[in-house]
Amino acid sequence: HRPLTNKQTRASLTLAFPPAGAQVDQSVFEELIRERLPELAEQVPDLSTLSSVSLSWFLTLFLSVLPFHSAVCVVDCFFFQGIKAIFKLGLAVLEANAAQLSACTDDGQALMILTSFLDRVGSEETPGAALCPPAEENSGSDTDIPAVGHINITVLINESLEKFRDLTVRQIERLRCLHRIQVLQAHEDTIKENALRLVTPDVSISPENMSDIYDLFKTEHFISLYWGDSSSAAAAEAAAWQYSDSGRSFVERQYRLDRPQFKSLYGLLAPWPAVSNQHTDTLANRTFTLLDQDHDNLVTFKEFSSWLDTLYCEELNEKIRLLYRLHIPPALTEHEEDSSLRSTLLSTNRPLYLNKEPSVLAGAEEAVKDYQEQLKQMLQDLTKEKKKDVDQPLPLMNQREFIQFCKTLYSMFHGDPEENELFQAIATVTSLVLQIGEASHHGQAKGSEVSGQEEAEAPECWREAGSLAAASEWTVSYAQILASLLTEQALVNFFEKPADLSVKIAEAKENQYQQRAGLLTLQQRTR
């Protein structure tokens, strides 16, 4: 068979052995230099350059830096003695060039010295590889130290085994254990920095809080992975890497949450309390569906951060927009059961109609235009530099969806110090929006109403179907709801009241593991 070139060999070995393991060996090698070559370590205080050069040695077992026939000898020695042979050979290479390396003035010069030395390492089978006296190639360089001449690979290996014979595999494994945690932690820190660098420019959350949110996000991933539903966690993990070519970067794919994991964090970080756990679970499900824009049943850290930024840092209109979107498709589906939350204001799921006189309905129609003008003025005052879908109209909300929207507001206000004022305000707004929707419905019905005689002659089932169709035509827009909410100062104060994300994060850190422990206890009792 035709032998592989150095580039092909290096590429294949890099895929076979993870770079993190080579980085651990790189740190171990740096410590061995200080221990076994103290004079070199004293002359070169910063050994990071030498350890960086050695990274390719451990990744490719010297196949990428030695002539092929010499590299084969190294591989044979590796198969016979294990990893300690590679460390011993690396130390021998540095010792052979210690004088030149000590006189180096920059990293590039050290790299050239080691590369030149390894290129001159030959074997007895290599033509012209016989031992030669030291070459005078660098006599005109900045140093008066002559370069090392050609050397036989067998001699180099024997010297390495003889001089460092007391270096054992047990010592190497002990050093690996010491440095593995540091290397992996540095790797995680790098991933975290890249993730925060990617997300931070798009949110208004402070860098300190973003760092804590990332830790909570990652911790939830690992809690569910090790102590949660193993099948669910495994499925999420497999799906995360199955779609690795979907255009997302490695940082975006590193940690992602499935629906149960997201619901757990939702309960810890959502700023508004709910009157019942069932309604909180319903909102968490809708939020997950809304954030899962690519429909892979996973939420990324960027999507999660954007959601929190809207809740804690955005203006009133963006918060209402988010709540509005949670109560229309795709977040709220036609097949989803209505919330069981009851209130005196919304005690029925039947279509709501206001028995108003035509003059009142006409006044409501005029109110629609007034509120639309008020909304335009409000948007001009509140629009920030970054506009999030302001120019994209949202779908209209039907009556069932509006009832669910009001139930959510009722749940959010429960337990607030201004609870009575808020309930009174939302009752007023609900009545106003119902008038607007009824006026809009009444206007649509004028153009399509049939004569009383034709309606009387129609079968009863047709008339019932017609009433349902009419109910489905009851719609209101996001602009109308927002303008109506702005008429009540109590509601404006509630949504503009700043929420302390730092306090919520601190509570989440304390309760994250306790929440998981409670779920595990409940699961054990049900078995």
LINHUMO-V836586 format. One record per backbone hydrogen bond with DSSP energy under -1.0 kcal/mol. NH is the residue of the N-H (numbers start at 0). CO is the residue of the C=O. E is the energy in kcal/mol with one decimal. If there is no record, write none. Layout:
BEGIN
nh-><NH & NH>
co-><CO & CO>
e-><E & E>
END
This chain:
BEGIN
nh-><8 & 9 & 10 & 11 & 12 & 13 & 14 & 15 & 16 & 21 & 22 & 23 & 24 & 25 & 26 & 27 & 28 & 29 & 30 & 31 & 32 & 33 & 34 & 35 & 36 & 40 & 41 & 42 & 43 & 46 & 50 & 51 & 52 & 53 & 54 & 57 & 58 & 59 & 60 & 61 & 62 & 65 & 70 & 71 & 72 & 73 & 74 & 75 & 76 & 77 & 78 & 79 & 80 & 81 & 84 & 86 & 87 & 88 & 89 & 90 & 91 & 92 & 93 & 94 & 95 & 96 & 97 & 100 & 101 & 103 & 109 & 110 & 111 & 112 & 113 & 114 & 115 & 116 & 117 & 118 & 120 & 121 & 125 & 128 & 138 & 140 & 150 & 152 & 155 & 156 & 157 & 158 & 159 & 160 & 161 & 162 & 163 & 166 & 171 & 172 & 173 & 174 & 175 & 176 & 177 & 178 & 179 & 182 & 183 & 184 & 185 & 186 & 187 & 188 & 189 & 190 & 191 & 192 & 193 & 194 & 195 & 196 & 197 & 198 & 199 & 201 & 202 & 209 & 210 & 211 & 212 & 213 & 214 & 215 & 216 & 217 & 218 & 219 & 220 & 221 & 222 & 223 & 224 & 225 & 226 & 232 & 233 & 234 & 235 & 236 & 237 & 238 & 239 & 240 & 241 & 242 & 243 & 245 & 252 & 256 & 261 & 262 & 263 & 264 & 265 & 266 & 268 & 269 & 279 & 280 & 281 & 282 & 283 & 284 & 285 & 286 & 287 & 288 & 289 & 290 & 291 & 292 & 298 & 303 & 304 & 305 & 306 & 307 & 308 & 309 & 310 & 311 & 312 & 313 & 318 & 319 & 320 & 321 & 322 & 323 & 324 & 325 & 326 & 330 & 331 & 355 & 360 & 361 & 362 & 363 & 364 & 365 & 366 & 367 & 368 & 369 & 370 & 371 & 372 & 373 & 374 & 375 & 376 & 377 & 378 & 379 & 380 & 381 & 382 & 396 & 401 & 402 & 403 & 404 & 405 & 406 & 407 & 408 & 409 & 410 & 411 & 412 & 415 & 418 & 421 & 422 & 423 & 424 & 425 & 426 & 427 & 428 & 429 & 430 & 431 & 432 & 433 & 434 & 435 & 436 & 437 & 438 & 439 & 440 & 441 & 442 & 443 & 444 & 445 & 454 & 455 & 456 & 462 & 463 & 464 & 465 & 466 & 467 & 468 & 469 & 470 & 471 & 473 & 475 & 480 & 481 & 482 & 483 & 484 & 485 & 486 & 487 & 491 & 492 & 493 & 494 & 495 & 496 & 500 & 503 & 504 & 505 & 506 & 507 & 508 & 509 & 510 & 511 & 514 & 515 & 516 & 517 & 518 & 519 & 520 & 521 & 522 & 523 & 524 & 525>
co-><4 & 5 & 6 & 7 & 8 & 9 & 10 & 11 & 12 & 17 & 18 & 19 & 20 & 21 & 22 & 23 & 24 & 25 & 26 & 27 & 28 & 29 & 30 & 31 & 32 & 36 & 37 & 38 & 39 & 44 & 46 & 47 & 48 & 49 & 51 & 53 & 54 & 55 & 56 & 56 & 59 & 61 & 66 & 67 & 68 & 69 & 70 & 71 & 72 & 73 & 74 & 75 & 76 & 77 & 81 & 82 & 83 & 84 & 85 & 86 & 87 & 88 & 89 & 90 & 91 & 92 & 94 & 96 & 97 & 100 & 105 & 106 & 107 & 108 & 109 & 110 & 111 & 112 & 113 & 114 & 117 & 150 & 122 & 125 & 135 & 137 & 119 & 121 & 151 & 152 & 153 & 154 & 155 & 156 & 157 & 158 & 159 & 163 & 167 & 168 & 169 & 170 & 171 & 172 & 173 & 174 & 175 & 178 & 179 & 180 & 181 & 182 & 183 & 184 & 185 & 186 & 187 & 188 & 189 & 190 & 191 & 192 & 193 & 194 & 195 & 198 & 199 & 205 & 206 & 207 & 208 & 209 & 210 & 211 & 212 & 213 & 214 & 215 & 216 & 217 & 218 & 219 & 220 & 221 & 222 & 228 & 229 & 230 & 231 & 232 & 233 & 234 & 235 & 236 & 237 & 238 & 240 & 242 & 248 & 298 & 257 & 258 & 259 & 260 & 261 & 262 & 264 & 265 & 275 & 276 & 277 & 278 & 279 & 280 & 281 & 282 & 283 & 284 & 285 & 286 & 287 & 290 & 256 & 299 & 300 & 301 & 302 & 303 & 304 & 305 & 306 & 307 & 308 & 308 & 314 & 315 & 316 & 317 & 318 & 319 & 320 & 321 & 323 & 327 & 327 & 353 & 356 & 357 & 358 & 359 & 360 & 361 & 362 & 363 & 364 & 365 & 366 & 367 & 368 & 369 & 370 & 371 & 372 & 373 & 374 & 375 & 376 & 377 & 378 & 475 & 397 & 398 & 399 & 400 & 401 & 402 & 403 & 404 & 405 & 406 & 407 & 408 & 412 & 415 & 417 & 418 & 419 & 420 & 421 & 422 & 423 & 424 & 425 & 426 & 427 & 428 & 429 & 430 & 431 & 432 & 433 & 434 & 435 & 436 & 437 & 438 & 439 & 440 & 441 & 450 & 451 & 452 & 458 & 459 & 460 & 461 & 462 & 463 & 464 & 465 & 466 & 467 & 470 & 396 & 476 & 477 & 478 & 479 & 480 & 481 & 483 & 484 & 487 & 488 & 489 & 490 & 491 & 492 & 498 & 499 & 500 & 501 & 502 & 503 & 504 & 505 & 506 & 507 & 510 & 511 & 512 & 513 & 514 & 515 & 516 & 517 & 518 & 519 & 520 & 521>
e-><-2.6 & -2.5 & -2.3 & -2.2 & -2.3 & -2.1 & -1.5 & -1.4 & -2.2 & -1.1 & -2.3 & -1.7 & -2.1 & -2.0 & -1.9 & -2.3 & -2.7 & -1.8 & -1.7 & -2.2 & -2.0 & -1.5 & -1.8 & -3.5 & -2.2 & -2.2 & -2.0 & -1.9 & -2.3 & -1.0 & -2.4 & -2.1 & -2.2 & -1.6 & -1.1 & -1.8 & -2.0 & -1.9 & -1.0 & -1.0 & -2.0 & -1.8 & -2.7 & -2.1 & -1.1 & -1.5 & -2.3 & -2.3 & -2.1 & -2.3 & -2.4 & -1.3 & -2.8 & -2.3 & -1.4 & -1.7 & -2.4 & -2.1 & -2.3 & -2.3 & -2.2 & -2.2 & -2.0 & -2.4 & -2.2 & -1.0 & -1.2 & -2.7 & -2.3 & -1.1 & -1.4 & -2.2 & -2.1 & -2.1 & -2.1 & -2.4 & -2.5 & -2.1 & -2.4 & -1.9 & -1.0 & -2.1 & -1.1 & -1.6 & -1.4 & -1.9 & -1.2 & -3.7 & -2.1 & -2.6 & -2.5 & -2.5 & -2.1 & -2.4 & -2.0 & -2.8 & -1.6 & -1.5 & -1.8 & -2.7 & -2.0 & -2.2 & -2.4 & -2.2 & -1.6 & -2.2 & -2.3 & -2.5 & -2.7 & -2.4 & -2.4 & -2.3 & -2.5 & -2.6 & -2.0 & -2.1 & -2.5 & -2.5 & -2.3 & -2.4 & -2.7 & -2.3 & -1.6 & -1.8 & -2.9 & -1.9 & -1.5 & -2.5 & -2.2 & -1.8 & -2.6 & -2.3 & -1.8 & -2.3 & -2.6 & -2.8 & -2.7 & -2.4 & -1.6 & -2.1 & -3.0 & -2.1 & -1.4 & -2.3 & -2.9 & -2.6 & -2.6 & -2.1 & -2.4 & -2.5 & -2.7 & -2.4 & -2.1 & -1.4 & -1.9 & -1.4 & -1.2 & -1.5 & -1.5 & -2.2 & -2.5 & -2.5 & -1.7 & -1.8 & -2.6 & -1.9 & -2.1 & -2.3 & -1.7 & -2.4 & -1.9 & -2.5 & -2.4 & -2.1 & -2.1 & -2.6 & -2.3 & -2.2 & -2.3 & -2.4 & -2.1 & -2.4 & -2.3 & -2.3 & -2.5 & -2.1 & -1.8 & -2.0 & -2.5 & -1.8 & -1.7 & -2.3 & -2.4 & -1.0 & -1.7 & -2.5 & -1.9 & -2.1 & -2.3 & -2.7 & -2.5 & -1.5 & -1.6 & -1.0 & -1.5 & -2.1 & -2.2 & -2.5 & -1.9 & -2.0 & -2.2 & -1.8 & -1.8 & -1.7 & -1.1 & -1.9 & -2.7 & -1.9 & -2.1 & -2.1 & -2.3 & -2.1 & -1.9 & -2.3 & -2.7 & -1.6 & -1.2 & -2.2 & -1.9 & -3.1 & -2.2 & -2.2 & -1.9 & -2.1 & -2.4 & -2.1 & -1.9 & -1.9 & -2.6 & -2.2 & -2.2 & -1.9 & -2.0 & -1.8 & -2.4 & -2.6 & -2.3 & -2.3 & -2.8 & -1.8 & -1.9 & -2.5 & -2.7 & -2.2 & -2.2 & -2.9 & -2.5 & -1.8 & -2.2 & -3.1 & -2.6 & -2.7 & -2.4 & -2.6 & -3.0 & -2.2 & -1.9 & -2.1 & -1.2 & -2.1 & -2.1 & -2.0 & -1.9 & -2.4 & -2.2 & -2.6 & -2.0 & -2.0 & -2.3 & -2.2 & -2.2 & -2.1 & -1.4 & -2.0 & -2.0 & -2.7 & -2.4 & -1.8 & -2.3 & -1.8 & -1.1 & -1.5 & -1.8 & -2.8 & -1.7 & -2.1 & -1.9 & -1.1 & -1.0 & -1.5 & -2.5 & -2.3 & -2.2 & -2.1 & -2.3 & -1.4 & -1.9 & -1.8 & -2.7 & -1.5 & -2.6 & -2.3 & -1.8 & -2.3 & -2.3 & -2.2 & -2.3 & -2.2 & -1.8 & -1.5>
END
